[in-house]
Amino acid sequence: MNKKRTKLEVIRDILNTIKSKNGKIKPTHILYKSNLSYQMMDEYLTELKGKGFIIDNGKQKGRTYTVTEKGFKFLEQYNLIVDFTSSFGL
């Protein structure tokens, strides 16, 4: 049985999902690829927009999201921390 993801792991998953689609993705794809309920996804996207990690490109044909420079920097720093802790077996 898998353990629950931490908040930072969920944020990482959302940002990586957006990044993997060349920086532009619809909310439905985020929902499925990040394995979140709609309510949880909406809460995280609102928080990430507020912190400046993603941009909401609301358009008539459909809403899309892109990762900002701040979001890319978060991913970079997060990966450094994960690599550091795993190198010591933590």
Secondary structure by P-SEA (a helix, b strand, c coil): ccccccaaaaaaaaaaaaaaacccccaaaaaaaacccaaaaaaaaaaaaaaccccccccccbbbbbbcaaaaaaaaaaaaaaaaaaaacc
